[in-house]
Amino acid sequence: MKPRMLWVLLIFFGLWTSPATADNRFIVRSPSGLLSLQQACLALGCNVSGGLDGSLGKLFLVTAPGLIDPNVFLQTLRSQPGITHVELDALLKVMQATAAAPPSALSDNTPVNYFGATVIHGYISQPAITIIRLPDTQTAFGVSGAGTVAVIDTGADPTHPVLQSVLVPGYDFTRNIAGSGSELTDVGQSSVGSGASPVMVNQSTAAVVDQISAANLQQPQYQAFGHGTMVSGIIHLVAPTALIMPLKAFKADGTGYLSDVLRAIYFALQNGARVINMSFSFSTYSHEAASALKFATHHHVICVASAGNDGKEEVVYPASLSDVMGVASTTNNDTLSTFSNYGEDLVWVGAPGEGIITTYPFGAFGAGWGTSFSAPFVSGAAALLLSVSTNFNESSAEQSLAHAVWISPDLGNGRVDLYQAVSAPRTADAN
């Protein structure tokens, strides 16, 4: 039986009545609290739209009229008594890679049982699971995942037969809907049917849907639709008895605000998540994102993020932060994917990220390309480690996952090897 989750109504959600519509958005840290900040905004002509850090009550989204110069107003806010930090709210985007031909395993639709759910055979027999030694690990150590993995993404399909039993109540930060996290609300058409063969639905994804549905989903407003369901399906593949908390911070077009990502991080922490998966990246450092993730790791949450799909040695966030494991994409031949970012300052480990077969909305299956689909292999691995010991944290998970298959310095500690990662703490305990 799925354990009962105790949900606390957090103070800051009561502040959110509707999404902010002002052009200028600021993330403001005010340790003296809401009332002090509201008084400052009364004098400055701004508005406190809501809290960002849950029950802590010290971080807020402030909006101001679009006619003002945001950089000038930023300095004005910083000069106010009681305000310790201000940064511009950024519009982020889930990045996509370019897909190749759909993998043959996506057409391997023979139904089989996987931990109580009916899945297609191609899902549990794809090359990636052999590469990371998932079957060997499950057999040798009897691990199948523990704890709750929060997925900050486009949401998840709560009706998908494979995910239904492991999804716990999340939150839709794009609409301020508690207990949701569904990405089905983004779809304009009334229904989407399953097809007999894979078709391309965007530049990084092939899915088994009908041709009419595929044509609808190829529109720009749906270019990231399904992303969160796919990420969740990979976590479930690796850690099938771990719970998944869908936190919708991105719309179906792939865009989302940094402020909503911050809300999701604090929500995950304050609602029992032990792992946070972030299959997105952005190029500009955020003090508040770094602070939120440091706060999460100090409370024994394991944080994982994708390295990005620019094909460069560059620093992106949150993957390059010291409290996060950055994950690059590898091919089925254990080389760096051409689209994947790389570098020792960015990547902790690599994981397969090409033609990964996973769940797709409407009870379907799809295949995706990108570091977005590499990161959840590592988040799933973290949930497997929690099967070994609930005491695992960011540091100990990093140490275990560093037992990987060496490829090159560009891929940090190497390509993830679940057997080595799970056996490492056991070997250490034996010694």
N, C-alpha and C positions, 0 to 999 in steps of 0.2 A: 504493500500500500504506500502510495506517495505520502511523505511526511507532511503534516499540516503546517502551513506557513503563517506566522503571526505577523500581521501588517500593522504598522503604526502610521497614523495620519500625521504627516509631518507639517510643522507650522507653516513653512513657506508656501506650500501648495495652496493654502487658503488665500494667498495674496494674488494668485494668478487667476484673473477673470477672463482675459482674452489676450491673444498674441499681440505683442507690441508692434505698432505700425509706423512709429517715427523713423525717420531716415537715419538719425544718429543714435547709436547704441553704445553704451559704455559699461564695462564690468568694473564695479566699484567695491573695494573692501573698506568697510566701516565698522571697526571693532566695537564702537559704542552703540551699534544697533540701528534698527529701522527708524525709530522716531527721530533720532539725531539726523539721519540722512534725509528724511522727509522734510525736516525743518530747513536744511541746507538747500534742498531743491525748491522749496517754497520761495526762497529769496532769489534763486538763480534762474527760475523758470524751467526747471527740468521735472521729470516724473520718475518715481521709483516703481518700476513695472512688476517687480517680484524678487524673491530671494533665490539664490543659486546654490546655497550650501545646506539646504535642509534645516534640521533642528539647530544647527550651529548659529544661524542668524547673523552672520557677519559679512556675507558677500551678496551683492545685489546687482540686478540689471537696471541701469538708469537710461532713460531715453530723453532726447532733447529735439527741438524743432529742426527740420532739415535745412533751414536757411542759415543756421549758424555754422561757423568754421569748426569742424570737429576737433582739430588739433589745438585750436585756441581754447575751446571749451574744456578739452582734456586737461590743460594746464590750470584752468580755473578750478576744476574739481579737485585737482591734486593739492591746491593751495588751501582747501577748506579744512578747518579744525576737525579732527576726528576721522579724517579719511587718510588711510595709510598707503593705498595703491589704487591706481586707475589705469585701465587699458581699453583700447577700442575692441568692441565685439567684432569678431571676424566671421565672414561667411565662408564656410568650408565646403568641400565637395568630395564625395566618395570617388576615388580615382579608378579608372578602368584600364585594363590591358587589352590587347588585340587578340581575339580568338583565332585558333586554327580550325581545321576540320573537326567536327564533333568526334570524340573518341568512340571506337566501336563498342566499348562496354556500355555506353548509354543506350544502345539498342538491345542489350542483354536484359530483357525485361521479365525473365522468368521469376515468378514470385517466390520468395524464401522468407523464413522467419529470422529475425534478428532481435534478440532480447525482447521478445514479446510483440514486435511490430512486423508487419508484412512489408518487405522492401524488394526492390528489384535486385537480381543477382549481380548486376554490374556495379551496384553501390558497394557491396562487400567483397567484390573480387577484383576491383580496379588495381592497377599497378602501384598506386601510392601506398596502399596499406601494407603491401609486401615490402616496399622500399623502407618504410619506417618500422617494420617488424611488429605490426599490430597483432596479427594472429599469434605469433610466437609469445608475445608479452602476455596476452590474455590467457593463453594456455599454461605458461610456466608459472605465472604469479597470481592468477585468479583475480586480476584487477579489472574493474569495469567503470570506474569513475565514482567520485563522491563530491559533495558540496554543490554549490550553485555557481554557474558561470553566467555573468552578466554580459550581454551582447549589445554594445552601443552601435546602432546601425540604422537601417531603414525599417526595422521591425521584424516580425516573423508571422508566418501564417498559422494562426492558432487552431485551424481546423485540419492541418496536415496530419494524416493518420500516423506518420512516423514520429512526429514531434509532440502530439497531443498529450501524451502521458508524462512528459518531462518538462513541459512549459509551466512556469509559475507566473503569477501576476506581475506584469511589468508596468510601463508607463509610456504614454505617447506625449513626448515633450513638444512636438510640433503642433498639437491640438490641445494640450493640457488635459488629457483624459487619463484618469487613474485606473489602474488594473488592466490596461490595454497593452499597447505595444504591437498591435496588429498592423501589417502593411497592406492588408486587403482594402482598407478604407481609402487608399490612394487611387484605386482603380475605378475609372469612369464607367467602363462598360459593365453591364449587369452580370455577365458571366463569362467565364473562360473555359473552354472544353479541352479535354486531353486528346492529343493526336496520336497517331501510330508511329511517327518518326520524328527525330529531332529536327528542329528548325532554329535559326538564329533569331534571338529576340533583342539583342543589343551587341555592341562590339566585343564584349567579353564573355557572353553567355549563349549557349545553345540549350534549348529546353524542349521537352516533349509536350508540345501544345499544338493545337490546330492552326492552320495557316491564317485564318481570320484573326485569331487571338494574337498570333505572332506579328501580324501587320499592325494591330492596335498597339502592342507593346513596343514596337520600334519607334514610336513617336518620342520626341525629346523629353516630354514630361514623364516618361516611364523608363528613361535610360538606365536607372539604377534599381528599378523594381525587381524584387526577388532577391536582392543582394543579402539582406539580413536573414532570410529563410535559408539561403544557401550556406552562409557562414554557420548558422545554427546546426544545419545538417551535418557539417563536417565535424563540429564539436561532438555531436551525438554519435557519429561514426566511431570516433576515437574513444569516447567516454560515455557509453550508452546508458549508464545508470546515474550520471550526473544530471542535475536539474539545470534548466536554461531560463534566464530572465531576459526577455526582450525589452530593450530600452530604445524607443524610437526617437532618435535625435536628427535623423535625416529624412527628407522627403523622397518621393519616388524618382525625382529628377536628379537625386544624388546630393542636393544642397542641404546644408544645415548650419546653424549658428554655433560658434564656440560656446556661447552661454548655455545652450541646451546640452552640449557635451559635458560641461561642468556640472550642470544639474544632474545629468545621468551618472556621473562618477560618484557624486555624493549620495545619490539615491541608492546606487548599488551597494556602497559601503554601509549605509544606514539600514539596509533591508536584507542583510545577511549574505551577500555575494562573497565568495572566496576567490574568484577569478574574474578579471575584466578583460574582455576581448575588444580591441579597437582596430577594425579593419579599414583604417583611413589614415591619411597623413596630411600635414600642412607644413609650409616652409618657414613660417615665422614663429620664433620662440614666444611662448605665452607664460608669463610669470605665474598666473593663476592656474593654468593647466599643470604646470610643474608642481605647484604647491598642492593641488588636489590629489595628484598621483602619489606624491611623497606622503601625504596624509593617509592615503589608502594603504600603501605598503607598510606604514608604521602600525597599521591595524590589521596586519597579516593578510592583506589582499594581494594576490599575484596578478601583475599587469602585463599584458601582451599587446603588441601593435605591429601592423604591417609596415614594411620598409619603404613602400612606394614603388611606382611603376614608371619612373622616368628613365631607367636604364643608365643611371649615373652614380658616381661616388659622391654623394652629397649628404648633408645633414637635414633630416626632416623630423618632425615631431608628431606624435609623442614617442616614436620608436627610439630616438637617440637619447632620451632622458635616462638618467642613471637608475631610475626606479622602474624601468620598463624593459622588457625583452623585445628587441626589434627582430623581425623575421623577414628574411629574403625568400625569394622563390627559386626552386631548383627544378631542373628537368627530370624526366624519368631515367636519364643517364647520369645523374649526379653531377651535372654542371650547372652553373649559374644561368638562370633564364635571361634571355637577351633584354627583356623589358624591366627586369628587377633592379632596383637600387642596391648598392653594395658598399662595403667598407667596414673596417674594424670599429669605427666610431659610431656606427649605425646598427650593425647586425650582431645579434647574440648567436643565433643559429639560423639555418635555412631549413625549408621544408618544401615538399612538392607543391607546385602551384600552376600546373598546366593540364587543362582538361580534367579537372577534378570533378568527379560525379557526386552529386549531393541532392538534397531535397530542393524542390522549387514550389512556389505557391500553387494552390488548387490541387494538392495531392499529387503533383507531378514530380519529375526528377529533371535535373539539368546538369550541365557541365560548365565550369568557369575557369578563367585564366586570370592570374594576377596574384600579387602578394596578399591581397585581401583573403584569398583562399589558402594561403600558406599559414597565416597567423593562427587560424582556428585549430590547425593540427597541434600547435604548441599549447594553446589554451586547453585543448582536450588532454594533452599530455600532463598539464598541470593538474587537471582533475583526476587523472590516473594516480598521480603522486599523492593526492589527498586520500586515495584509497589505501595507500601504504601507511600514511600517518596524517592525521588532521592538523598536526603541528607545522606542516610545510608553510613557508612564507616565500616572499619574493627571493630572498637571498638563497635559501636552501633549494628552491626550485631551480634557480639559475645554476647552482652548483651541480645538481643532478642532470639537468639538460645539457650542460657543457660536456657531458660524456656522449659525444656525438661522432659521426663519421667525418673525419677531417677531409676537406676539399681544398681550400685555399684561404689566405687571410681575409679575402673579400667576404667570406661567409662566416666570419667570426669563429666560433668553436666547431663549425661544421654542419653537416646535414643531420637533423634530429633522428635519433635512434631510440625508440621507446624501450626496447629491451635493456639497453645500457642505462638509460635514464632511471628506469624503475629498479634495476638491480643495484645501482650505485649506492643508495642509502642503506639497502639491506647488507651490502658488502661492508660498508662502513660500520654498521651496527655489529656485525660479526667480528670485526677486528677490535 
